[in-house]
């Protein structure tokens, strides 16, 4: 199994995750290959000083040269784990064809049944919203097309047509309001999927981030036994 960790500059979080997982996999004799990269990395720089210090404390490798996320790395990886949702969104925007294997580290290792059920409920509600939108468009597409054509052609009737279009938007909003409100409520209850960025912090902050990463790597190791 090939795992790619991704953060911003590939100097702190992702190299710590890479070296720590590599060590853990070796100790457990697991066939896991690990690399890391950054969405905004400058090629060829070492890991940050504090990151190297923390890795020494874990007995992990400290040699590292920064890499930027690219097509080759994305193709190589079976699993891409980002440090934040922001990193995930950037990776998905650049490599949408690889979406099936991109997760945040916390998202992929989530264990709480309640969290999983929350996420499933959110996905179900999004599905309902899309189905209702599709149904709405199927029912009113002809009218919407007619109105849009009139809007373009009859500039003098602009205000009247805008009011008609707005009435349809209100109808659509009324149809999906309950689902959208429930989505927002459930999303607020989910914990953050980001790993804290230690950049610019002291050694203790780096230790805290490493400990956070380690907790999720233990879960990752457990989850990858099936591969």
C-alpha positions in Angstrom: 0.0 0.0 0.0 1.3 3.5 -0.9 0.4 6.3 1.4 1.0 10.0 0.5 0.7 12.6 3.3 0.0 16.2 2.2 0.3 19.6 4.0 1.3 23.1 2.9 5.0 23.4 2.6 6.0 19.8 3.3 8.3 20.9 6.1 6.4 20.1 9.3 3.2 18.0 9.5 3.4 15.8 6.4 7.1 14.8 6.8 6.5 14.0 10.5 3.6 11.8 9.5 5.6 10.2 6.8 8.6 9.3 8.9 6.5 8.2 11.9 4.3 5.9 9.8 7.3 4.5 8.0 8.9 3.6 11.4 5.6 2.1 12.7 5.1 0.1 9.6 8.6 -1.3 9.7 8.3 -2.3 13.4 5.0 -4.1 12.6 6.4 -5.6 9.4 3.6 -4.0 7.3 4.0 -3.5 3.5 3.3 0.2 3.6 5.3 2.6 1.5 5.1 6.3 2.5 5.9 9.6 0.9 4.9 13.2 1.6 4.4 16.5 -0.3 3.0 20.0 0.0 0.4 21.9 -2.0 2.7 25.0 -1.9 6.1 23.4 -1.3 9.3 24.7 -2.7 11.3 21.7 -3.9 14.5 20.5 -2.1 14.3 22.0 1.4 14.8 20.0 4.6 12.1 19.6 7.2 11.9 22.3 9.8 14.4 22.3 12.8 11.7 21.4 15.3 10.2 18.8 13.1 13.6 17.1 12.9 14.0 17.3 16.7 10.6 15.7 17.3 11.4 12.9 14.8 14.7 12.2 16.7 12.7 11.9 19.9 10.5 9.3 18.2 13.5 7.4 16.9 12.4 8.1 13.3 14.4 9.2 10.2 15.1 12.9 9.9 16.5 13.1 6.4 14.0 14.9 4.2 13.7 17.0 1.1 10.5 18.9 0.3 8.3 17.9 -2.7 5.3 19.5 -4.3 2.2 17.5 -4.9 2.2 16.4 -8.6 0.5 14.0 -10.9 3.1 11.3 -10.5 2.8 11.3 -6.7 -1.0 11.2 -6.9 -0.8 8.2 -9.3 1.7 6.5 -7.1 -0.4 6.7 -4.0 -3.2 4.3 -3.1 -4.2 6.6 -0.3 -3.7 10.4 0.0 -4.1 11.8 3.5 -4.1 15.6 4.0 -3.5 17.5 7.2 -6.5 19.8 6.8 -9.7 20.1 4.8 -8.2 23.1 3.0 -5.4 20.9 1.7 -7.9 18.3 0.7 -9.9 20.8 -1.3 -6.8 22.1 -3.1 -5.7 18.5 -4.0 -9.2 17.7 -5.2 -9.3 20.8 -7.3 -6.0 19.9 -9.0 -6.6 16.2 -9.3 -10.4 15.5 -9.3 -9.8 12.1 -11.0 -8.1 10.9 -7.8 -10.9 12.0 -5.5 -11.8 8.4 -4.4 -8.5 8.1 -2.5 -8.2 11.6 -0.9 -9.1 12.1 2.7 -8.0 14.2 5.7 -6.0 12.1 8.1 -8.6 12.6 10.8 -11.5 11.8 8.4 -10.0 8.5 7.2 -9.2 7.3 10.8 -12.5 8.4 12.3 -13.8 5.8 14.7 -16.7 7.4 16.5 -20.0 5.7 15.4 -21.8 8.9 16.1 -19.5 10.9 13.8 -19.8 8.3 11.1 -23.6 8.3 11.3 -23.5 12.1 11.3 -21.4 12.1 8.1 -23.7 9.5 6.5 -26.7 11.6 7.4 -25.1 14.7 5.8 -24.4 12.7 2.7 -28.0 11.4 2.6 -29.3 14.9 3.0 -27.1 16.2 0.2 -28.5 13.4 -2.0 -32.1 14.4 -1.1 -31.3 18.0 -2.0 -29.9 17.0 -5.4 -32.8 14.7 -6.0 -35.3 17.5 -5.2 -33.3 20.0 -7.4 -33.4 17.5 -10.2 -37.1 16.9 -9.7 -37.7 20.6 -9.5 -35.8 21.3 -12.7 -37.6 18.4 -14.5 -41.0 19.9 -13.5 -40.2 23.5 -14.2 -37.3 23.5 -16.8 -39.6 24.4 -19.6 -40.9 27.4 -17.8 -37.5 28.4 -16.6 -36.1 28.2 -20.2 -39.0 30.2 -21.5 -38.5 32.9 -18.8 -34.8 33.0 -19.4 -35.3 33.5 -23.1 -37.8 36.3 -22.4 -35.3 37.8 -20.0 -32.7 38.0 -22.7 -35.1 39.2 -25.5 -37.5 41.5 -23.7 -35.3 43.9 -21.7 -38.3 46.1 -21.2 -40.0 43.3 -19.2 -36.9 42.7 -17.1 -38.4 43.5 -13.7 -41.5 41.3 -14.3 -39.5 38.3 -15.4 -37.1 38.7 -12.5 -40.0 38.5 -10.1 -41.3 35.3 -11.8 -37.8 33.7 -11.6 -37.5 34.7 -8.0 -40.8 33.1 -7.2 -39.5 29.8 -8.6 -36.3 30.2 -6.5 -38.4 30.7 -3.4 -40.4 27.5 -4.2 -37.1 25.6 -4.6 -35.7 27.1 -1.4 -38.9 26.1 0.4 -38.5 22.5 -0.9 -35.0 22.1 0.4 -34.9 24.4 3.4 -35.4 21.6 6.0 -32.6 19.5 4.5 -30.1 22.4 4.3 -30.8 23.4 7.9 -30.2 19.9 9.1 -27.0 19.7 7.0 -25.7 22.9 8.7 -26.7 21.6 12.2 -24.9 18.3 11.7 -21.8 19.9 10.2 -21.5 22.2 13.2 -21.5 19.1 15.5 -18.7 17.3 13.7 -15.2 17.9 15.1 -12.5 19.6 13.1 -10.8 17.4 10.5 -7.6 19.5 10.6 -4.3 18.7 12.2 -2.9 21.8 13.9 -0.2 23.6 12.0 2.9 24.0 14.3 4.8 26.3 11.8 6.4 29.2 13.7 5.8 27.6 17.1 8.2 26.3 19.7 9.4 22.7 20.2 6.5 21.9 22.6 4.0 22.9 19.9 5.7 20.6 17.5 5.6 17.8 20.0 1.9 18.3 20.5 1.2 18.2 16.8 3.4 15.0 16.5 1.4 13.4 19.3 -1.8 14.3 17.5 -0.5 12.8 14.3 0.7 9.7 16.1 -2.7 9.0 17.6 -4.2 9.0 14.1 -1.4 6.9 12.6 -2.1 4.2 15.2 -5.7 4.2 13.9 -4.4 4.2 10.3 -2.2 1.2 11.0 -5.1 -0.7 12.4 -7.3 0.2 9.5 -4.7 -0.8 6.9 -4.4 -4.4 8.2 -7.0 -5.3 5.7 -5.0 -4.2 2.7 
